[in-house]
Amino acid sequence: MASPSDRKATIIDGKAIAQTIRSEIADEVRHLSQKYGKVPGLAVVIVGNRKDSLSYVGMKRKACAEVGIRSFDMNLPEEVLESELISKVHELNANPDVHGILVQLPLPKHINEEKVLGEISLEKDVDGFHPLNIGKLAMKGREPLFQPCTPKGCLELLSRSGVSVKGKNAVVVGRSNIVGLPVSLLLLKADATVTIVHSRTPDPERLVREADIVIAAAGQAMMVIRFLVAQTF
Ligand SMILES: Nc1nc2c(c(=O)[nH]1)N[C@@H](CN(C=O)c1ccc(C(=O)N[C@@H](CCC(=O)O)C(=O)O)cc1)CN2
């Protein structure tokens, strides 16, 4: 392994890769529409008015429009009952024009996230958060129908940048259900040796400095850069 000071940084151009992926998806959507006479449909459900969630949902809907996916918007009020939200999910499960369902997280405190996510039809669980999809992601020799998008995006960025994961020492900072945990499982499936660094891990700086691949998913900007710079100077 190279020492940290021998390593050269290459910036991955995520925006350029995203644009390539979007144009590939647009081709695929066109092909599907021509072959089957059906346009793929994605329902994006948001509860409440969190600014960050509204912004993410807006980006998802815009991305759908850009690639020709039909977007089904469902904006529910903060006070919606859990049972009402679940009924909406059941409606979307039964709608043949909806092929994927995303329920934006976090949900308000009075709603049980696990219960709601477990009600999304497995075949439409494009976030891959249904317990069966996550369970299959965690198991050897099993494949989930869908993988969570940010973790899948991280592996896609590595692969499209020519970085092989197999046999590498990968460190994931964070253990959230949305990014840290599933990205660790994906790296393991791709034959990396995976260490998860979290708030109780002793000497996280050393683990990060010694890693071949670091994925920062701790919700704290610049944390990993600080670990690496501290070693260099
Ligand atoms: N149903 C879902 N809810 C939520 C998800 C999700 O994947 N599905 N993820 C987050 C919110 N989110 C997308 O919805 C999201 C937030 C942040 C990022 C991300 O990559 N952030 C980068 C910064 C990127 C930038 O500034 O351009 C970072 O933190 O380093 C991706 C997705 C919660 N809810």
The ligand as a MOL file (V3000), in Angstrom:
LIG
                    3D

  0  0  0     0  0            999 V3000
M  V30 BEGIN CTAB
M  V30 COUNTS 34 36 0 0 0
M  V30 BEGIN ATOM
M  V30 1 N -36.6120 7.9200 0.1790 0
M  V30 2 C -35.3900 8.4410 0.4050 0
M  V30 3 N -35.2420 9.3880 1.3540 0
M  V30 4 C -33.9940 9.9000 1.5510 0
M  V30 5 C -32.8860 9.4710 0.7820 0
M  V30 6 C -33.0860 8.4630 -0.1720 0
M  V30 7 O -32.1470 8.0020 -0.8570 0
M  V30 8 N -34.3530 7.9820 -0.3510 0
M  V30 9 N -31.6300 10.0690 0.9800 0
M  V30 10 C -31.5360 11.2860 1.7640 0
M  V30 11 C -31.8400 12.5190 0.9900 0
M  V30 12 N -31.2810 12.4510 -0.3330 0
M  V30 13 C -32.0880 12.0750 -1.3350 0
M  V30 14 O -33.2710 11.9730 -1.2430 0
M  V30 15 C -29.9040 12.7220 -0.5020 0
M  V30 16 C -29.2460 13.6370 0.3110 0
M  V30 17 C -27.8850 13.9190 0.1050 0
M  V30 18 C -27.1990 13.2770 -0.9010 0
M  V30 19 C -25.7510 13.5530 -1.1480 0
M  V30 20 O -25.1270 12.8870 -1.9240 0
M  V30 21 N -25.1970 14.5460 -0.5060 0
M  V30 22 C -23.8250 14.8900 -0.6540 0
M  V30 23 C -23.6830 16.3140 -1.1300 0
M  V30 24 C -24.0800 16.3980 -2.5580 0
M  V30 25 C -24.0130 17.8210 -3.0900 0
M  V30 26 O -23.8500 18.7700 -2.3420 0
M  V30 27 O -24.1120 17.9620 -4.3110 0
M  V30 28 C -23.1020 14.7940 0.6940 0
M  V30 29 O -23.8000 14.7430 1.7080 0
M  V30 30 O -21.8770 14.6990 0.6770 0
M  V30 31 C -27.8580 12.3440 -1.6870 0
M  V30 32 C -29.2050 12.0860 -1.4830 0
M  V30 33 C -32.5120 11.2390 2.9260 0
M  V30 34 N -33.8060 10.8430 2.4990 0
M  V30 END ATOM
M  V30 BEGIN BOND
M  V30 1 1 1 2
M  V30 2 2 2 3
M  V30 3 1 2 8
M  V30 4 1 3 4
M  V30 5 2 4 5
M  V30 6 1 4 34
M  V30 7 1 5 6
M  V30 8 1 5 9
M  V30 9 2 6 7
M  V30 10 1 6 8
M  V30 11 1 9 10
M  V30 12 1 10 11
M  V30 13 1 10 33
M  V30 14 1 11 12
M  V30 15 1 12 13
M  V30 16 1 12 15
M  V30 17 2 13 14
M  V30 18 1 15 16
M  V30 19 2 15 32
M  V30 20 2 16 17
M  V30 21 1 17 18
M  V30 22 1 18 19
M  V30 23 2 18 31
M  V30 24 2 19 20
M  V30 25 1 19 21
M  V30 26 1 21 22
M  V30 27 1 22 23
M  V30 28 1 22 28
M  V30 29 1 23 24
M  V30 30 1 24 25
M  V30 31 2 25 26
M  V30 32 1 25 27
M  V30 33 2 28 29
M  V30 34 1 28 30
M  V30 35 1 31 32
M  V30 36 1 33 34
M  V30 END BOND
M  V30 END CTAB
M  END
